[in-house]
Amino acid sequence: MNAESYETDLRRRAARFAALGDPIRLAIVERLAVTDCAPSDLEKRLGIRSNLLAHHLEILEAAGWVERHRSAGAGRRRYV
């Protein structure tokens, strides 16, 4: 790995871990490490409103920590 690609990779990893610097985002990732959750379940568990949860999920998704998907059944519910 050359110096330039190492520097790029280092910055990418730093940005990824920086996303966990907020206690709410860290709690989300810790919960999702155990099981998938519907956003409403995360809202209740963390005691936060849906707009704040959406904000944190966007940051975590952009950093590569979470993915959103539809349920395998009817496809109506979304999970993180």
N, C-alpha and C positions, 0 to 999 in steps of 0.2 A: 504494500500500500504506500503510495507516495504521500508526501507531506500535505499536498493540497486536498487529496481525498480524505486523509485522516482528519484534517481540520474541519472539513464539511461534515464528516460523520460525527465528530465530537460535538459540533454545534447542534446537529440534529438530535443526538442523544440528550444533550443538555436541555433543549427545548421540550423534549418528551418528558423528562423527569421534572422539569419546572411546572408542568401541568399538575403534578401531585403536590405542589407547595401549598395548596389551599386545603384546610381540614375537611371541608365538605367533599371536595373531589377525591381526596384520599379515602374517605369513608365510603364513597360510591364504589371505587375500585376494589376496596377490601370486601365489600358486600358481594360484588359481582364476581369476585374470585371464587366464591362458594357456589353461586347459582345465578341463572338468568333471573331478571326481575322485570315486571311491568313498571313503567314510570310511576304509576299511581302507588305501587308498593314502595318504591324508593321515597316518594314524597312523604308517605305516612311514617316510614321507618326513620327518616332523617328530620321530619318535622319542618319541611320547607315547602314553599308554594311551587306550582308547576312552572311558572316563568323563570324562577331561579334555578330549578332543576334543569330546565331546557338549556339555560346558559351554560351551566357546568357540563352537561352532556355534550354540548357542541365543542367545548374546549377539549374534553377528553377524547372525543371522536377524532378531532383534527390531529391530536397528538398520537393517535393510534392505540389508545388504551381500551376503548369500547367500540362495539358495533351494535347497530340496531337491526332487528329482523322481525318479520311477521310470524305469527304463530303457525305451527305446522297444520293445525286443524282448519278452522274456517278462514284463517288469515286476517281476521278482524282486529285482533289484539297485536300490539307491537311490544317487543321485548328488547332489553338492552343486555 
